[in-house]
Amino acid sequence: MLFPREVLPSLLHLTPAWLKARGLKGVILDLDNTLLPYGEGDLPEAYRAWLSDLKGAVPVYLLSNALPERFARVQRLLDLPGHAPALKPWFGFRKALKALGLPAREVAAVGDQVFTDVLGGNLVGAYTVLVPPLREQEFFYTRFIRMLEAPFRRPRGGVTR
Ligand SMILES: [Mg+2]
């Protein structure tokens, strides 16, 4: 339940072709440290074209544990459906799947954290993808969690791509 299906070196590797090759037709995307550096409100330049391509190919749903005010601001900027705070891993994923209108096996659940993004995605049966956090400068709590996560930051029985 804690191992992702795949580990990618960057979110930019998650392309429409990559999804198509795996039969994936939608994406549930984490926000903080996956798409945006923690606490920041604007998309890194490299990610703008990437997101525009992705949105053009498949439905993308933003699922975040961020506070609602910050999330609403970012959501307006990115023009994506989604909700927050989701209370991942226990809540949010089913609602996201329903909004996407796809079965879990056809949806990539993408994020930087094992105990929220990967566990939550695995619990509903989505295709879980772990990416490295955009910024390592984080709260002490997150760093502590990273330490617990370390053994699981690889696909089960597989290799890191
Ligand atoms: Mg995150």
Boltz pocket constraint, residues with backbone or C-beta under 6 A from the ligand:
constraints:
  - pocket:
      binder: B
      contacts: [[A, 30], [A, 31], [A, 32], [A, 33], [A, 34], [A, 111], [A, 112], [A, 113]]
      max_distance: 6.0
